[in-house]
Amino acid sequence: MVNAELGGKTILTVIGAPVSPTEGEMQTYEESQEMVQEGFSGTFVQLADYLSTISYD
């Protein structure tokens, strides 16, 4: 995971990959990428919604 800042906004880059996968595990990993992206996107939408409700004072 890498954090950076650009224009006053935090950019979070998450990189995930299997470690020493079998051929079948690699196929499953590759086939699940869209589902994983959708899951993370939903999680970050929820986080953004929560953060918009709290005060930073």
C-alpha distance matrix in Angstrom:
0.0 3.8 6.8 10.2 13.6 16.2 19.7 19.0 16.2 12.6 10.4 7.0 5.6 4.6 6.3 8.7 12.0 14.9 16.0 19.7 20.6 24.3 25.6 25.9 22.3 21.0 23.4 22.3 18.6 19.7 22.1 19.7 17.2 19.1 19.3 15.6 15.0 17.9 16.6 13.3 15.5 17.9 15.6 14.4 18.1 19.1 16.7 18.2 21.6 21.2 20.0 23.0 25.3 24.5 26.0 24.2 27.5
3.8 0.0 3.8 6.7 10.3 12.9 16.5 16.0 13.7 10.2 8.0 5.8 5.1 6.6 8.5 11.7 14.8 18.0 19.0 22.6 23.7 27.3 28.4 28.9 25.5 23.8 26.1 25.2 21.5 22.1 24.6 22.3 19.4 21.0 21.7 18.1 16.9 19.7 18.9 15.3 16.7 19.4 17.3 15.4 18.8 20.1 17.5 18.2 21.9 21.6 19.8 22.6 25.2 24.2 25.2 23.0 26.1
6.8 3.8 0.0 3.8 7.0 10.1 13.4 12.5 10.3 6.8 5.7 4.8 6.5 9.0 11.7 14.9 18.2 21.5 22.6 26.2 27.2 30.8 31.8 32.1 28.7 27.1 29.2 28.1 24.4 25.0 27.1 24.7 21.7 22.7 23.2 19.9 18.2 20.5 19.7 16.0 16.8 19.3 17.1 14.5 17.7 19.0 15.9 16.1 19.9 19.5 17.2 19.8 22.5 21.3 22.0 19.6 22.7
10.2 6.7 3.8 0.0 3.8 6.7 10.2 9.8 8.3 5.7 5.1 6.6 8.4 11.7 14.2 17.7 20.9 24.3 25.6 29.0 30.0 33.5 34.3 34.7 31.5 29.6 31.5 30.7 26.9 27.0 29.2 27.0 23.7 24.5 25.4 22.2 20.1 22.3 22.1 18.3 18.4 21.1 19.3 16.3 18.9 20.7 17.6 17.1 20.8 20.9 18.2 20.2 23.2 22.1 22.3 19.6 22.4
13.6 10.3 7.0 3.8 0.0 3.8 6.7 6.2 5.4 4.5 5.7 8.7 11.1 14.6 17.4 20.9 24.2 27.7 29.1 32.6 33.4 36.9 37.5 37.8 34.6 32.7 34.3 33.4 29.8 29.7 31.6 29.3 26.0 26.2 27.2 24.3 21.8 23.6 23.5 19.8 19.3 21.8 20.2 16.8 18.8 20.7 17.6 16.3 19.9 20.2 17.1 18.6 21.7 20.6 20.4 17.7 20.3
16.2 12.9 10.1 6.7 3.8 0.0 3.8 5.5 5.3 6.4 7.0 10.6 12.6 16.4 18.9 22.6 25.8 29.4 31.1 34.4 35.0 38.3 38.6 38.9 35.9 33.8 35.1 34.3 30.8 30.2 32.0 29.9 26.4 26.4 27.7 25.1 22.2 23.8 24.4 20.8 19.7 22.4 21.4 17.8 19.3 21.6 19.0 17.1 20.5 21.4 18.4 19.2 22.6 22.0 21.7 19.2 21.8
19.7 16.5 13.4 10.2 6.7 3.8 0.0 3.8 5.5 8.4 9.9 13.6 16.0 19.6 22.4 25.9 29.2 32.8 34.6 38.0 38.4 41.7 41.9 42.1 39.2 37.0 38.2 37.3 33.8 33.2 34.7 32.6 29.1 28.6 29.9 27.6 24.5 25.7 26.4 23.0 21.4 23.7 23.0 19.2 20.0 22.4 19.9 17.4 20.5 21.5 18.3 18.4 21.8 21.3 20.7 18.2 20.5
19.0 16.0 12.5 9.8 6.2 5.5 3.8 0.0 3.8 6.8 9.6 13.0 16.0 19.4 22.5 25.9 29.4 32.9 34.6 38.1 38.6 42.0 42.4 42.5 39.3 37.5 38.8 37.6 34.1 33.9 35.3 32.9 29.6 29.2 29.9 27.5 24.7 25.6 25.8 22.3 20.9 22.9 21.7 18.0 18.9 20.6 17.8 15.4 18.4 19.0 15.5 15.8 19.0 18.1 17.2 14.6 16.8
16.2 13.7 10.3 8.3 5.4 5.3 5.5 3.8 0.0 3.8 6.4 9.7 12.9 16.1 19.4 22.7 26.2 29.7 31.6 35.1 35.4 38.8 39.2 39.0 35.9 34.1 35.3 34.0 30.6 30.4 31.7 29.2 26.0 25.5 26.2 23.7 20.9 21.9 22.0 18.5 17.2 19.1 18.0 14.3 15.4 17.3 14.5 12.3 15.6 16.3 13.2 13.9 17.3 16.7 16.6 14.5 17.4
12.6 10.2 6.8 5.7 4.5 6.4 8.4 6.8 3.8 0.0 3.8 6.4 9.8 12.9 16.2 19.4 23.0 26.4 28.2 31.8 32.2 35.6 36.2 36.1 32.9 31.3 32.7 31.3 27.8 28.0 29.5 26.8 23.7 23.7 24.2 21.4 18.9 20.3 20.0 16.3 15.7 17.8 16.1 12.6 14.6 16.3 13.2 11.9 15.6 15.8 12.9 14.6 17.7 16.9 17.3 15.1 18.2
10.4 8.0 5.7 5.1 5.7 7.0 9.9 9.6 6.4 3.8 0.0 3.8 6.5 9.9 13.0 16.4 19.8 23.4 25.3 28.8 29.1 32.4 32.9 32.9 29.7 27.9 29.3 28.2 24.6 24.6 26.2 23.8 20.5 20.6 21.5 18.7 16.1 17.9 17.9 14.2 13.7 16.4 15.1 11.8 14.2 16.3 13.7 12.8 16.6 17.3 15.0 16.7 20.0 19.6 20.5 18.6 21.9
7.0 5.8 4.8 6.6 8.7 10.6 13.6 13.0 9.7 6.4 3.8 0.0 3.8 6.5 9.9 13.0 16.6 20.0 21.9 25.5 25.8 29.2 29.9 29.8 26.5 24.9 26.5 25.1 21.6 21.9 23.6 21.0 18.0 18.6 19.0 15.9 13.8 15.9 15.4 11.7 12.1 14.8 13.0 10.3 13.4 15.2 12.6 12.8 16.6 16.9 15.1 17.5 20.4 20.0 21.3 19.6 23.1
5.6 5.1 6.5 8.4 11.1 12.6 16.0 16.0 12.9 9.8 6.5 3.8 0.0 3.8 6.5 10.0 13.4 16.9 18.9 22.3 22.6 26.0 26.5 26.7 23.5 21.7 23.3 22.3 18.7 18.8 20.9 18.6 15.4 16.5 17.4 14.2 12.3 15.1 14.9 11.4 12.3 15.5 14.1 12.0 15.2 17.2 15.2 15.7 19.3 19.9 18.5 20.8 23.7 23.5 25.0 23.4 26.9
4.6 6.6 9.0 11.7 14.6 16.4 19.6 19.4 16.1 12.9 9.9 6.5 3.8 0.0 3.8 6.6 10.2 13.6 15.7 19.2 19.4 22.7 23.5 23.5 20.1 18.6 20.4 19.2 15.5 16.2 18.3 15.8 13.0 14.6 15.1 11.5 10.6 13.6 12.9 9.6 11.6 14.5 12.9 11.9 15.4 16.9 15.3 16.5 19.9 20.2 19.4 22.1 24.6 24.5 26.4 25.1 28.6
6.3 8.5 11.7 14.2 17.4 18.9 22.4 22.5 19.4 16.2 13.0 9.9 6.5 3.8 0.0 3.8 6.9 10.5 12.5 15.9 16.1 19.5 20.3 20.6 17.4 15.5 17.6 16.9 13.1 13.7 16.4 14.5 11.7 14.2 15.0 11.6 11.2 14.8 14.3 11.7 14.0 16.9 15.7 15.1 18.5 20.1 18.8 20.1 23.4 23.8 23.2 25.8 28.3 28.3 30.2 28.8 32.3
8.7 11.7 14.9 17.7 20.9 22.6 25.9 25.9 22.7 19.4 16.4 13.0 10.0 6.6 3.8 0.0 3.8 7.0 9.5 12.9 12.8 16.2 17.1 17.3 13.9 12.4 14.8 13.8 10.1 11.5 14.1 12.2 10.2 13.3 13.6 10.2 11.1 14.5 13.6 11.8 14.7 17.2 16.0 16.4 19.7 20.9 20.0 21.9 24.7 25.0 24.9 27.7 29.9 29.9 32.1 31.1 34.6
12.0 14.8 18.2 20.9 24.2 25.8 29.2 29.4 26.2 23.0 19.8 16.6 13.4 10.2 6.9 3.8 0.0 3.8 6.5 9.5 9.3 12.7 13.6 14.2 10.9 9.2 12.0 11.6 8.1 9.6 12.7 11.7 10.4 14.0 14.5 11.7 13.1 16.5 15.9 14.8 17.6 20.1 19.1 19.8 23.0 24.2 23.5 25.4 28.2 28.5 28.6 31.3 33.5 33.6 35.9 34.8 38.4
14.9 18.0 21.5 24.3 27.7 29.4 32.8 32.9 29.7 26.4 23.4 20.0 16.9 13.6 10.5 7.0 3.8 0.0 3.8 6.4 5.8 9.4 11.0 11.5 8.1 7.3 10.6 10.2 7.4 9.9 12.8 12.0 11.9 15.7 15.7 13.3 15.5 18.6 17.6 17.1 20.2 22.2 21.2 22.4 25.5 26.3 25.9 28.1 30.7 30.8 31.1 34.0 35.9 36.0 38.4 37.5 41.0
16.0 19.0 22.6 25.6 29.1 31.1 34.6 34.6 31.6 28.2 25.3 21.9 18.9 15.7 12.5 9.5 6.5 3.8 0.0 3.8 5.6 9.3 11.8 13.0 9.9 9.5 13.2 13.2 10.9 13.3 16.3 15.8 15.7 19.5 19.5 16.9 19.1 22.2 21.0 20.3 23.5 25.5 24.2 25.2 28.5 29.2 28.4 30.8 33.4 33.2 33.4 36.4 38.3 38.1 40.3 39.2 42.5
19.7 22.6 26.2 29.0 32.6 34.4 38.0 38.1 35.1 31.8 28.8 25.5 22.3 19.2 15.9 12.9 9.5 6.4 3.8 0.0 3.8 6.7 9.5 11.4 9.2 9.0 12.7 13.5 12.0 14.1 17.0 17.2 17.6 21.4 21.6 19.5 21.8 24.8 23.9 23.4 26.6 28.5 27.5 28.7 31.9 32.6 32.0 34.3 36.9 36.8 37.1 40.1 41.9 41.8 44.1 43.0 46.3
20.6 23.7 27.2 30.0 33.4 35.0 38.4 38.6 35.4 32.2 29.1 25.8 22.6 19.4 16.1 12.8 9.3 5.8 5.6 3.8 0.0 3.8 6.4 7.7 5.4 5.7 9.2 9.9 9.1 11.3 13.8 14.3 15.3 18.9 19.0 17.4 20.0 22.8 22.0 22.1 25.2 26.9 26.2 27.7 30.7 31.4 31.3 33.6 35.9 36.1 36.7 39.5 41.3 41.6 44.1 43.2 46.7
24.3 27.3 30.8 33.5 36.9 38.3 41.7 42.0 38.8 35.6 32.4 29.2 26.0 22.7 19.5 16.2 12.7 9.4 9.3 6.7 3.8 0.0 3.8 5.4 5.1 6.2 8.6 9.8 10.4 12.3 14.2 15.3 16.9 20.4 20.4 19.5 22.2 24.7 24.1 24.7 27.6 29.2 28.8 30.5 33.2 34.0 34.1 36.5 38.6 38.9 39.7 42.4 44.2 44.6 47.2 46.6 50.1
25.6 28.4 31.8 34.3 37.5 38.6 41.9 42.4 39.2 36.2 32.9 29.9 26.5 23.5 20.3 17.1 13.6 11.0 11.8 9.5 6.4 3.8 0.0 3.8 5.5 5.2 6.3 8.7 9.9 10.6 12.3 14.4 15.9 19.1 19.7 19.3 21.7 24.1 24.1 24.9 27.5 29.2 29.3 30.9 33.4 34.4 34.8 36.9 39.0 39.7 40.5 43.0 45.0 45.6 48.3 47.7 51.3
25.9 28.9 32.1 34.7 37.8 38.9 42.1 42.5 39.0 36.1 32.9 29.8 26.7 23.5 20.6 17.3 14.2 11.5 13.0 11.4 7.7 5.4 3.8 0.0 3.8 5.4 5.1 6.2 8.6 9.9 10.6 12.3 14.7 17.6 17.6 17.6 20.4 22.3 22.1 23.4 26.0 27.3 27.6 29.5 31.8 32.6 33.4 35.6 37.4 38.1 39.2 41.6 43.4 44.2 47.1 46.8 50.5
22.3 25.5 28.7 31.5 34.6 35.9 39.2 39.3 35.9 32.9 29.7 26.5 23.5 20.1 17.4 13.9 10.9 8.1 9.9 9.2 5.4 5.1 5.5 3.8 0.0 3.8 5.4 5.1 6.1 8.6 9.8 10.6 12.7 15.9 15.6 14.9 17.9 20.0 19.4 20.4 23.3 24.6 24.5 26.5 28.9 29.7 30.2 32.5 34.4 34.9 36.0 38.5 40.2 40.9 43.7 43.3 46.9
21.0 23.8 27.1 29.6 32.7 33.8 37.0 37.5 34.1 31.3 27.9 24.9 21.7 18.6 15.5 12.4 9.2 7.3 9.5 9.0 5.7 6.2 5.2 5.4 3.8 0.0 3.8 5.4 5.0 6.1 8.5 9.9 11.0 14.5 15.1 14.3 16.6 19.2 19.2 19.8 22.4 24.2 24.3 25.8 28.3 29.5 29.8 31.8 34.0 34.7 35.5 37.9 39.9 40.6 43.3 42.7 46.4
23.4 26.1 29.2 31.5 34.3 35.1 38.2 38.8 35.3 32.7 29.3 26.5 23.3 20.4 17.6 14.8 12.0 10.6 13.2 12.7 9.2 8.6 6.3 5.1 5.4 3.8 0.0 3.8 5.4 5.2 6.1 8.6 10.4 13.2 13.9 14.1 16.4 18.5 19.0 20.1 22.3 24.0 24.6 26.3 28.3 29.6 30.4 32.3 34.2 35.2 36.3 38.4 40.4 41.5 44.3 44.0 47.7
22.3 25.2 28.1 30.7 33.4 34.3 37.3 37.6 34.0 31.3 28.2 25.1 22.3 19.2 16.9 13.8 11.6 10.2 13.2 13.5 9.9 9.8 8.7 6.2 5.1 5.4 3.8 0.0 3.8 5.5 5.1 6.1 8.9 11.6 11.3 11.6 14.4 16.1 16.1 17.6 20.0 21.3 21.8 23.8 25.8 26.8 27.8 29.9 31.5 32.4 33.7 35.9 37.7 38.8 41.8 41.7 45.4
18.6 21.5 24.4 26.9 29.8 30.8 33.8 34.1 30.6 27.8 24.6 21.6 18.7 15.5 13.1 10.1 8.1 7.4 10.9 12.0 9.1 10.4 9.9 8.6 6.1 5.0 5.4 3.8 0.0 3.8 5.5 5.3 6.6 10.0 10.2 9.4 12.0 14.4 14.3 15.1 17.6 19.3 19.6 21.2 23.5 24.7 25.3 27.3 29.3 30.1 31.1 33.4 35.3 36.2 39.0 38.7 42.4
19.7 22.1 25.0 27.0 29.7 30.2 33.2 33.9 30.4 28.0 24.6 21.9 18.8 16.2 13.7 11.5 9.6 9.9 13.3 14.1 11.3 12.3 10.6 9.9 8.6 6.1 5.2 5.5 3.8 0.0 3.8 5.5 5.7 8.8 10.3 10.1 11.7 14.2 15.1 15.9 17.7 19.8 20.6 21.8 23.9 25.6 26.3 27.8 29.9 31.1 31.9 33.9 36.2 37.3 40.0 39.6 43.4
22.1 24.6 27.1 29.2 31.6 32.0 34.7 35.3 31.7 29.5 26.2 23.6 20.9 18.3 16.4 14.1 12.7 12.8 16.3 17.0 13.8 14.2 12.3 10.6 9.8 8.5 6.1 5.1 5.5 3.8 0.0 3.8 5.8 7.5 8.5 9.7 11.6 13.1 14.2 15.8 17.4 18.9 20.2 21.9 23.4 25.0 26.2 27.7 29.4 30.9 32.1 33.8 35.9 37.4 40.3 40.2 44.0
19.7 22.3 24.7 27.0 29.3 29.9 32.6 32.9 29.2 26.8 23.8 21.0 18.6 15.8 14.5 12.2 11.7 12.0 15.8 17.2 14.3 15.3 14.4 12.3 10.6 9.9 8.6 6.1 5.3 5.5 3.8 0.0 3.8 5.7 5.3 6.2 8.7 10.1 10.6 12.4 14.3 15.6 16.6 18.5 20.1 21.4 22.7 24.4 26.0 27.3 28.6 30.5 32.4 33.8 36.8 36.9 40.7
17.2 19.4 21.7 23.7 26.0 26.4 29.1 29.6 26.0 23.7 20.5 18.0 15.4 13.0 11.7 10.2 10.4 11.9 15.7 17.6 15.3 16.9 15.9 14.7 12.7 11.0 10.4 8.9 6.6 5.7 5.8 3.8 0.0 3.8 5.5 5.1 6.1 8.6 9.8 10.6 12.1 14.3 15.3 16.5 18.3 20.1 21.0 22.4 24.3 25.8 26.7 28.5 30.8 32.1 34.9 34.7 38.5
19.1 21.0 22.7 24.5 26.2 26.4 28.6 29.2 25.5 23.7 20.6 18.6 16.5 14.6 14.2 13.3 14.0 15.7 19.5 21.4 18.9 20.4 19.1 17.6 15.9 14.5 13.2 11.6 10.0 8.8 7.5 5.7 3.8 0.0 3.8 5.5 5.1 6.2 8.6 10.1 10.5 12.4 14.3 15.5 16.5 18.6 20.0 21.0 22.6 24.5 25.6 27.0 29.3 31.0 33.9 34.0 37.8
19.3 21.7 23.2 25.4 27.2 27.7 29.9 29.9 26.2 24.2 21.5 19.0 17.4 15.1 15.0 13.6 14.5 15.7 19.5 21.6 19.0 20.4 19.7 17.6 15.6 15.1 13.9 11.3 10.2 10.3 8.5 5.3 5.5 3.8 0.0 3.8 5.5 5.1 6.2 8.7 9.8 10.7 12.4 14.4 15.4 16.8 18.5 20.0 21.3 22.9 24.4 26.0 27.9 29.6 32.7 33.1 36.9
15.6 18.1 19.9 22.2 24.3 25.1 27.6 27.5 23.7 21.4 18.7 15.9 14.2 11.5 11.6 10.2 11.7 13.3 16.9 19.5 17.4 19.5 19.3 17.6 14.9 14.3 14.1 11.6 9.4 10.1 9.7 6.2 5.1 5.5 3.8 0.0 3.8 5.4 5.0 6.2 8.5 9.9 10.6 12.4 14.2 15.5 16.6 18.4 20.1 21.3 22.5 24.4 26.4 27.7 30.7 30.7 34.5
15.0 16.9 18.2 20.1 21.8 22.2 24.5 24.7 20.9 18.9 16.1 13.8 12.3 10.6 11.2 11.1 13.1 15.5 19.1 21.8 20.0 22.2 21.7 20.4 17.9 16.6 16.4 14.4 12.0 11.7 11.6 8.7 6.1 5.1 5.5 3.8 0.0 3.8 5.4 5.3 6.0 8.6 9.9 10.6 12.2 14.3 15.2 16.3 18.3 20.0 20.8 22.4 24.8 26.2 29.0 29.0 32.8
17.9 19.7 20.5 22.3 23.6 23.8 25.7 25.6 21.9 20.3 17.9 15.9 15.1 13.6 14.8 14.5 16.5 18.6 22.2 24.8 22.8 24.7 24.1 22.3 20.0 19.2 18.5 16.1 14.4 14.2 13.1 10.1 8.6 6.2 5.1 5.4 3.8 0.0 3.8 5.5 5.0 6.2 8.6 10.0 10.5 12.4 14.3 15.3 16.5 18.5 19.9 21.1 23.3 25.1 28.2 28.7 32.5
16.6 18.9 19.7 22.1 23.5 24.4 26.4 25.8 22.0 20.0 17.9 15.4 14.9 12.9 14.3 13.6 15.9 17.6 21.0 23.9 22.0 24.1 24.1 22.1 19.4 19.2 19.0 16.1 14.3 15.1 14.2 10.6 9.8 8.6 6.2 5.0 5.4 3.8 0.0 3.8 5.4 5.2 6.3 8.8 10.0 10.8 12.5 14.4 15.6 16.8 18.5 20.2 21.9 23.5 26.7 27.3 31.0
13.3 15.3 16.0 18.3 19.8 20.8 23.0 22.3 18.5 16.3 14.2 11.7 11.4 9.6 11.7 11.8 14.8 17.1 20.3 23.4 22.1 24.7 24.9 23.4 20.4 19.8 20.1 17.6 15.1 15.9 15.8 12.4 10.6 10.1 8.7 6.2 5.3 5.5 3.8 0.0 3.8 5.4 5.0 6.2 8.6 9.9 10.4 12.2 14.2 15.3 16.2 18.3 20.3 21.5 24.5 24.6 28.4
15.5 16.7 16.8 18.4 19.3 19.7 21.4 20.9 17.2 15.7 13.7 12.1 12.3 11.6 14.0 14.7 17.6 20.2 23.5 26.6 25.2 27.6 27.5 26.0 23.3 22.4 22.3 20.0 17.6 17.7 17.4 14.3 12.1 10.5 9.8 8.5 6.0 5.0 5.4 3.8 0.0 3.8 5.4 5.2 6.2 8.7 9.8 10.5 12.3 14.3 15.2 16.5 18.9 20.6 23.5 23.8 27.6
17.9 19.4 19.3 21.1 21.8 22.4 23.7 22.9 19.1 17.8 16.4 14.8 15.5 14.5 16.9 17.2 20.1 22.2 25.5 28.5 26.9 29.2 29.2 27.3 24.6 24.2 24.0 21.3 19.3 19.8 18.9 15.6 14.3 12.4 10.7 9.9 8.6 6.2 5.2 5.4 3.8 0.0 3.8 5.5 5.1 6.3 8.7 9.9 10.6 12.5 14.3 15.5 17.3 19.3 22.5 23.4 27.1
15.6 17.3 17.1 19.3 20.2 21.4 23.0 21.7 18.0 16.1 15.1 13.0 14.1 12.9 15.7 16.0 19.1 21.2 24.2 27.5 26.2 28.8 29.3 27.6 24.5 24.3 24.6 21.8 19.6 20.6 20.2 16.6 15.3 14.3 12.4 10.6 9.9 8.6 6.3 5.0 5.4 3.8 0.0 3.8 5.5 5.2 6.3 8.7 9.9 10.7 12.3 14.4 15.9 17.3 20.5 21.2 24.9
14.4 15.4 14.5 16.3 16.8 17.8 19.2 18.0 14.3 12.6 11.8 10.3 12.0 11.9 15.1 16.4 19.8 22.4 25.2 28.7 27.7 30.5 30.9 29.5 26.5 25.8 26.3 23.8 21.2 21.8 21.9 18.5 16.5 15.5 14.4 12.4 10.6 10.0 8.8 6.2 5.2 5.5 3.8 0.0 3.8 5.3 4.8 6.0 8.5 9.6 10.2 12.1 14.4 15.6 18.5 18.8 22.6
18.1 18.8 17.7 18.9 18.8 19.3 20.0 18.9 15.4 14.6 14.2 13.4 15.2 15.4 18.5 19.7 23.0 25.5 28.5 31.9 30.7 33.2 33.4 31.8 28.9 28.3 28.3 25.8 23.5 23.9 23.4 20.1 18.3 16.5 15.4 14.2 12.2 10.5 10.0 8.6 6.2 5.1 5.5 3.8 0.0 3.8 5.4 5.1 6.2 8.6 9.9 10.7 12.9 15.0 18.0 18.9 22.6
19.1 20.1 19.0 20.7 20.7 21.6 22.4 20.6 17.3 16.3 16.3 15.2 17.2 16.9 20.1 20.9 24.2 26.3 29.2 32.6 31.4 34.0 34.4 32.6 29.7 29.5 29.6 26.8 24.7 25.6 25.0 21.4 20.1 18.6 16.8 15.5 14.3 12.4 10.8 9.9 8.7 6.3 5.2 5.3 3.8 0.0 3.8 5.5 5.1 6.2 8.6 10.0 11.2 13.2 16.6 17.9 21.5
16.7 17.5 15.9 17.6 17.6 19.0 19.9 17.8 14.5 13.2 13.7 12.6 15.2 15.3 18.8 20.0 23.5 25.9 28.4 32.0 31.3 34.1 34.8 33.4 30.2 29.8 30.4 27.8 25.3 26.3 26.2 22.7 21.0 20.0 18.5 16.6 15.2 14.3 12.5 10.4 9.8 8.7 6.3 4.8 5.4 3.8 0.0 3.8 5.4 5.1 6.1 8.6 10.1 11.1 14.3 15.0 18.7
18.2 18.2 16.1 17.1 16.3 17.1 17.4 15.4 12.3 11.9 12.8 12.8 15.7 16.5 20.1 21.9 25.4 28.1 30.8 34.3 33.6 36.5 36.9 35.6 32.5 31.8 32.3 29.9 27.3 27.8 27.7 24.4 22.4 21.0 20.0 18.4 16.3 15.3 14.4 12.2 10.5 9.9 8.7 6.0 5.1 5.5 3.8 0.0 3.8 5.4 5.1 6.2 8.9 10.4 13.1 13.8 17.5
21.6 21.9 19.9 20.8 19.9 20.5 20.5 18.4 15.6 15.6 16.6 16.6 19.3 19.9 23.4 24.7 28.2 30.7 33.4 36.9 35.9 38.6 39.0 37.4 34.4 34.0 34.2 31.5 29.3 29.9 29.4 26.0 24.3 22.6 21.3 20.1 18.3 16.5 15.6 14.2 12.3 10.6 9.9 8.5 6.2 5.1 5.4 3.8 0.0 3.8 5.6 5.3 6.9 9.5 12.7 14.4 17.9
21.2 21.6 19.5 20.9 20.2 21.4 21.5 19.0 16.3 15.8 17.3 16.9 19.9 20.2 23.8 25.0 28.5 30.8 33.2 36.8 36.1 38.9 39.7 38.1 34.9 34.7 35.2 32.4 30.1 31.1 30.9 27.3 25.8 24.5 22.9 21.3 20.0 18.5 16.8 15.3 14.3 12.5 10.7 9.6 8.6 6.2 5.1 5.4 3.8 0.0 3.8 5.4 5.4 7.0 10.6 12.4 15.8
20.0 19.8 17.2 18.2 17.1 18.4 18.3 15.5 13.2 12.9 15.0 15.1 18.5 19.4 23.2 24.9 28.6 31.1 33.4 37.1 36.7 39.7 40.5 39.2 36.0 35.5 36.3 33.7 31.1 31.9 32.1 28.6 26.7 25.6 24.4 22.5 20.8 19.9 18.5 16.2 15.2 14.3 12.3 10.2 9.9 8.6 6.1 5.1 5.6 3.8 0.0 3.8 5.3 5.5 8.3 9.3 12.9
23.0 22.6 19.8 20.2 18.6 19.2 18.4 15.8 13.9 14.6 16.7 17.5 20.8 22.1 25.8 27.7 31.3 34.0 36.4 40.1 39.5 42.4 43.0 41.6 38.5 37.9 38.4 35.9 33.4 33.9 33.8 30.5 28.5 27.0 26.0 24.4 22.4 21.1 20.2 18.3 16.5 15.5 14.4 12.1 10.7 10.0 8.6 6.2 5.3 5.4 3.8 0.0 3.8 5.8 8.1 9.8 13.0
25.3 25.2 22.5 23.2 21.7 22.6 21.8 19.0 17.3 17.7 20.0 20.4 23.7 24.6 28.3 29.9 33.5 35.9 38.3 41.9 41.3 44.2 45.0 43.4 40.2 39.9 40.4 37.7 35.3 36.2 35.9 32.4 30.8 29.3 27.9 26.4 24.8 23.3 21.9 20.3 18.9 17.3 15.9 14.4 12.9 11.2 10.1 8.9 6.9 5.4 5.3 3.8 0.0 3.8 6.9 9.8 12.5
24.5 24.2 21.3 22.1 20.6 22.0 21.3 18.1 16.7 16.9 19.6 20.0 23.5 24.5 28.3 29.9 33.6 36.0 38.1 41.8 41.6 44.6 45.6 44.2 40.9 40.6 41.5 38.8 36.2 37.3 37.4 33.8 32.1 31.0 29.6 27.7 26.2 25.1 23.5 21.5 20.6 19.3 17.3 15.6 15.0 13.2 11.1 10.4 9.5 7.0 5.5 5.8 3.8 0.0 3.8 6.6 9.3
26.0 25.2 22.0 22.3 20.4 21.7 20.7 17.2 16.6 17.3 20.5 21.3 25.0 26.4 30.2 32.1 35.9 38.4 40.3 44.1 44.1 47.2 48.3 47.1 43.7 43.3 44.3 41.8 39.0 40.0 40.3 36.8 34.9 33.9 32.7 30.7 29.0 28.2 26.7 24.5 23.5 22.5 20.5 18.5 18.0 16.6 14.3 13.1 12.7 10.6 8.3 8.1 6.9 3.8 0.0 3.8 5.6
24.2 23.0 19.6 19.6 17.7 19.2 18.2 14.6 14.5 15.1 18.6 19.6 23.4 25.1 28.8 31.1 34.8 37.5 39.2 43.0 43.2 46.6 47.7 46.8 43.3 42.7 44.0 41.7 38.7 39.6 40.2 36.9 34.7 34.0 33.1 30.7 29.0 28.7 27.3 24.6 23.8 23.4 21.2 18.8 18.9 17.9 15.0 13.8 14.4 12.4 9.3 9.8 9.8 6.6 3.8 0.0 3.8
27.5 26.1 22.7 22.4 20.3 21.8 20.5 16.8 17.4 18.2 21.9 23.1 26.9 28.6 32.3 34.6 38.4 41.0 42.5 46.3 46.7 50.1 51.3 50.5 46.9 46.4 47.7 45.4 42.4 43.4 44.0 40.7 38.5 37.8 36.9 34.5 32.8 32.5 31.0 28.4 27.6 27.1 24.9 22.6 22.6 21.5 18.7 17.5 17.9 15.8 12.9 13.0 12.5 9.3 5.6 3.8 0.0
